[in-house]
Amino acid sequence: TGGFKCFKLSLIWEDSIQSKKMLLEYHVSNFRSIYNEQSFNMVAVNSYKEMQDTHLIEYKDNLNLLKSTAIYGPNASGKSTLLESLNTFRDIILGSFKYDLNNALPIAPFAFAKNSKEEPTTFEIAFIENQIKYEFELVLNKQRVLEEYLTAYPKGQPQEWYSRFYNEDTQEYEYQYSSFFKGQKKTWEKSTKKNALYLSTAINLQNNENAQLSPVYGWFDNKLTPISINGWSDEITKELCRDNTSKDMIVKFLQQAGIDIKDIEFEIENREEIVASIKDDKLREGVRSLEELLLKTLPSHIMEKINKKIKIEFVHTNGMRLDLSEQSDGTKKLFAFASLWLESLASGKVLFCDELNDNLHPALVKLLVDMFNSETNNKNAQLIFTTHETSILNQEVLRRDQVWFCERDSDLSTQIYPLSDFKPRKEYENIENSYFSGRYGAIPYFKKVNYKMTHPKE
């Protein structure tokens, strides 16, 4: 684990209990560029014996799980679509109880098949929460939920807690329950709208206090975490810098990434003082008028953040202080998602990240992946990421079962498949070279373009 040992200095790493809150597998069909069902999993190949102590999570006999997985493929192949589908699935689970009855469900069927727009979209996921396996399946179209199933394995044997099915003939929902499933089932049925999930409705009617359903809902809410390097705000990291222990963790994280930094200093700027310092009378009054309008429309906790802006300065090793805004794009992005990266490792989240390589040096991408593939990751956090960075596509960084590919088929639909399908030889095969040679597919194909450059005046 090398330099990662420094993270153990913080109290955040003292608890080394192996938590069991992990993703097993995921299936999706008829969502954007994905048409036929595509399957993805975090299950290790039993016959692969490399890096077992660092890259695997021991789950049970003959079944280990992967700490990270990389997905490769050309632009527009559907890599982002896979992660977007998972995020959409999560959003429906967490928020569908709030939908207006006339709201369309946020799905987009495959566009290039004759009947795809009339066919339903399906999501299915299997995961571990508090050492219990759950399977959740959802079938829906834009207008309504068609099927919903929740199965639990509290003692290793399946218990289908509930199923919900829309009968096209009667135009009514049919429900079935296991004797193991408790609660106000009929009340939840009556309150569940056609475009809402039974799970989402039941949880929110009980303020998330349902002993059976809360762990399921909570896994999607607290454990399954999307991140986009381009879209992640730096506000959380700024807030954490107000706590010395958290700030030290962030400094160490940046130092590990090769950033020349000795310390972080913060200052809370009072917006009223900033406004008062504006010399132009009309501009100053205009800003105050805008703030009064915001005060009437925005919640108080948001206005508090607006009125108290946190200013961050990096103290470099030569003593120079530079504002965060003066740092490079790569440094600003690292700072922005440092909080989520560290918190994911500390609490065992399932983190899925699109385009991890964006604006980051190849060595830094390796460092971020290595943080998950190490003994320091003692909370069994998992990382699923798409990337174009092939320098980590080798057997010293990733196991052979940690690599997946994505490409478009002849009908323009996305196909997702693992490197293990090609049976690469341990230690011998150069996976990066084989990828570029086209052995695994999923590489860009460029047609030769012939054109003549002419001067605009010709």
N, C-alpha and C positions, 0 to 999 in steps of 0.2 A: 504493500500500500504506500510505501515511500512517504512523501510529504503529507499525506492525508492524516497522519497520526496527530497533527497539530489540532485537528478539530475535536479530539477527545478531551482537550483542556477545558472545554466548556461544560457546564452542567447539563446542557442539552443532550450530551452523548452518554451520560452516566448510566442510564437504564439500558441494559443490553438484552432485555427480554425479547425473545423472538415473537413479534406480533404476527398474526395470521390474517392479513387483510390485503388480498392480492387478486389480480386478474388472471383467470384461467384461459378463456377463449371468447371470441366475439364473431358473430355472423351478421351479415347485412345483405339485402337484395333490393333492387329497384330504387336506388337512391342516386340521383345525379348520373355520373358516368358509370356507376355500378349497376348492372342489370341482373344477371344470374347471381345466385348466392355466392358471396365471397367469404372465406373463413380465415381467421387469423388467431393464433394462439401463442401463449407464453409458456408452453410446456416443453421441457428439455427432452432431447432425444436420448434415450437410455444408453444407447451404445456409444455415445460420445463421452469420453472420460476426461477431457482436458478442462483445466481451470475450475474444478468442481468446488473448491474451497472459497473461491472469490466471486464467481459468476453465477452461482446457483443458489436457490432458496430450497431448503429441505422441507417438503410438504408432507409426504407420507411414503411408505414403502413403494419403490418402483415408480414414483412420480415426483420429480423435482421441477421447479419453475425457474424461469429465467429472470435475472434482474434487469436486463435491458434488451431491446430489440431495435435494429436499424432497418429502415425501409428505403430501398433505392429504386430509381426509375427516372426516365426523362421527364421534362416539363410536360404538363397536361396529360400525364399517364393515369392520374387518379390517386396519387399518394395523399395529397391533401384532402381529397374526397373521403378517403377511409377515415381519417381523423375527424373531419367535419361531420360525418355520419354519427360517429361516437358522441361527439359533442351535442348534436341535435337530439339524439336519443336521451342523453342526460338532461337536456333542457326540458324535454317533454315530461320526463319523470318528475323533475323538480317543480315545474311551473304550470302544468296543464290545468290544475285546479283553478287557476286564476283566469283562464281564457274565457272571454265572452262566448256565449253559445254560438254565435255566428262567425267566430274566428276560424279561419282555415288552419289546419295543422301545418307546421313548418317543414314540409317535405317537398322534394322536387323529383318526380319519377324520371327514369331514363328516357331520353328524348328521341332515340334513333331506332326504336323498334315499333312495329305496327300497333300493338295493343298495350304497350308499356304504361301509357298514361291512365289506362283504365284498370291496370293491375295494382294490387296493394304493395306497399313497402313493408319489409319485415326487418326487425331487429331482434337479436337473441344474444344473451350474454351469460357467462358463468363466472362466478367470482367467490372469493373466500372472505368472510367477515366474522371476526371472533371465533375462528377455527371451524365455522360452519359453511358448507358449500351451498350456494344458491344459484338457481337458474331462473332467468326472467325473460319472457318472450312477448313481443308486441307485434301485431299486424294491424295496419291502418292505411287509410287513404286520406286525402285532404279534408274530407268532410267529417269523418268519424273514426273512432277506434273500432276495429272489427273483432280482434281477439286479444286477450291478455292472460298470461299464465305466470304463476309464481310457484316454484317448487323448491323445497328446502330439504337438506340432508343432515339433520341434527345428530343422527346416530349412524350416519353412513348409508341409510336406506332412504329412498325418495319419498317425500310427503308432498303431494300436489295441494298446497294450501288453498288455492282458489284458481278457478278458471272463469273467464268471461267471454261469451261468444255472441255475436250479433246474428240473429236468425233473419235472413233476407225474406223468408216467406211470411213470418209473423211480424217482422219489423220491430222485434223486441229483443232485449238482451237476456241471455240465459246464463245463470251462475251455478257453479258447483263448488262445494267446499269439502275439505278434508275434516275429519273429526278432530284433527290436531290444531285446526285453525280457530282461534277464539276472537271474540269482539262483537261489536254492534253491526253485524254483517248487513242486515236489512236496511238499517239507517244509512250505511255507506252506499249501498246500492241505489237508493232513492236519490241521494245527493250527487251521484256521479253523472256528469253531463256526457253527451255523446262524443265530444272532442276532448274529454279529460280522462286521465287514468284513475282506475279504482284505487291503486296504490297511493297516488298523489292526493286524492280526495280524502281517503281514510286517515292518512297521516295528519293532514291539515285540519280536519274536524276535531282531532284529539290533541292539537298543538304539539305534534311530534312526540307524544307520550305513549304510543302503542308499543308494548313490549316485544311483539313479534315483528311488526313492520318497520319500526324505527331503525334497527340495524341495517335493513335493506336500503331504505331511503337515505339513511346517513352515509352509507358507502358511496352512493352517487354524489351526495352533497359535500362530503368532507374528504373523501379519499380519491375519487376519480377527478383529476384536475387537468384542464386544458391550459396550454401556455403558447403564446405566439411571441417570439422574440421582438417582432416589430410592434406588436400591439400591447405589450405589457407595460403598465404604468410604473413609474419609479416612486409613487407616493408611499407605498407600503414600506419600501426599503428606507425611505427618508424618515418615516415615523419610527422605524426600528432603531435608527441611529440615535434616538433620544435616550435609549437604554444602553448603558456602557457595555454590558455583556454581549448584547446583540450586535452592537457596533464593532466590538472586537472581532466577532465572528465574520462580519462583512469585510473588515480590513484583511483578515487572514485569507478569506476567499479570494479577494482581489490580488493579494500578494501571490497566492498560489497560481493565479492566472497570469502572472508576470507583469502586473501593473506596478509601476514605481510609486508606491504609497507608504507612508509611515503612520498616518492617522487620518481620521475624518473629524472635522469640526462642523458643528451645525449652529445655526442662529435662527430664532423664530422672528420673522419680520412682521410687525404689526401693519396691516394694510392701511389703516387710517393714517399712520405716520407717513407712509409712502404717498398717499393721496394728498395729504396736507403739504407735502414738499413740492407739488406741481405748481409752477410759477404762473402759468397761463390760467387766468380766472375762469374763462369759459370752459376750458378743458377740465379743470378741477371740478367745477360744478356738474359738468356732464358725467364724469365718472361717479360722483356721489349720487346723481339721479339714477344711474344704472344700478348702483349697489342697493338703493332703496327698492327698486323694482325686483331685484333678485331676492331681497330679504322677504318680500311678500309672496314669492312663488316657490322658493327652494326650502327644503327642510332645514331646521336649525343646525343639525350636525354638519351639513354640507357647507352652510354659511360660515360655521366656525373654522372649517378648514380653509375656506377662501380668505377669511379675515386674518388668519395666522399662517402665513406661508413659511415653510421651512427652507432655509438657504443652506446648501451643502458646499463645503470647501474641502478639497483633497490637500492634505499636507504631504508633500513629496519628500524624498529622502534628503534632498539638498536644502530643505527648509522652505522652499517656495510653496505658496498657497495659490491654488487655482480653483475657481468656481466649477461646479459640476458642468455647467453649460459650456465651459471652455475645453472639456475633455473630448477625446475622439469619439466617433459614433460607436465603435466597438466597446470602449470603456463605459460609455453611458448605458449601452444595452446590458452589459455585464452587471453594472450597478443596479439596473432596474429589476432584473429577475434574480438577483442574488438572494433576496429574501425568500422567494418561492422555492428556489433550488435547495437552499439549506433547510428550509422548513419541511420540504418533501422528504429529504433524507432523515430528518429528525423524527418525523411522525409516521413514516412509512406510507407515503402517498403513492398512487399510480399516476405518474405524470406523463402526459402525451404532448409532444412538442413538434410543431411543424417548422421545417427548414432550419434545423439547428445550426447549420453551417453559415447562415446569413451574417455577413460582416464580421465573422470570427476567424481567426487564424487556425489552420489545421491542427496545430499543437494544442490550441485551446479547446477545440472540439474533443480531441482525445482526452484531455484533462477532465472535462465535464462528464464524459462517458465513464472514464475510469473511477470517478467518485461514486458511481452506482455499482460498478463492477469491482467492488473491493470489500474487504472484511469490515471496513468502517461503516458500510451500509448494513448496520446490524438491526435495523427496523424493517428490513425487507421491502424497501421502496423499489418501485419498478419504473423504468423509463422506456417509453415507446416514442421513437422520433423518426422523422423523414429527413433526408439529407442528400446532398450531392457530393459530400466530402468523402473521397475514396481512399484517402491516406489511412483511415482506420479500418479499411476493408481488408484486414489481414488477420491471421490466426494468432498473432501475439496480443491483439486488442479484443477481438470478438471470437466467441465460439462459432462453430459452423452452423449451429441452430439459432444463432442470434441475428441472422441476416435474412431479410425477405426482399422480394422484388415486386415491381408493379409495372404493368404495361397495358396498352390498348390492344384489343383483339381486332380481327378484320371487320367486325360489326361495330367497332368503336367503343365497345364496352371494356371496362377495367377488369384485368385479371391479376390476382394477387397470389403469390406462391413463394415457398421457402427455398433457400439455397440447399437445404438438406435433400430436396428432391433430386439433385444432381449428384449426390453421393461424393462430395469432394473429399479427397484423401487428407487425412490428418497430417499436419506439419509440412507435407510435401507440396500440395497445390498452392500456387500463388493466386489467391482469389481475386485480387485487384486486376492482375493481368488477364485472367480468364474472363472477368467481367467486361473489360474493354475489348477483348477479342470477340465478344458476342456469344460466348458459350452459354450464358444464362439468360440471354435476351435482356429486355428492359433497358436498352441503351438508345440514345437519340439516333435517328436516321436522317441525314441531310441529303437532299437532292442537289446535284451539281447545278449551279446557276451560271449561265453564260450571259453576260451583258457587256455592252460597250459603254465606257465612260465618255461622255461628251461635255463640252463646255456649254454653259447656259446660253452663250451668245451664238453658238453654231446653229 
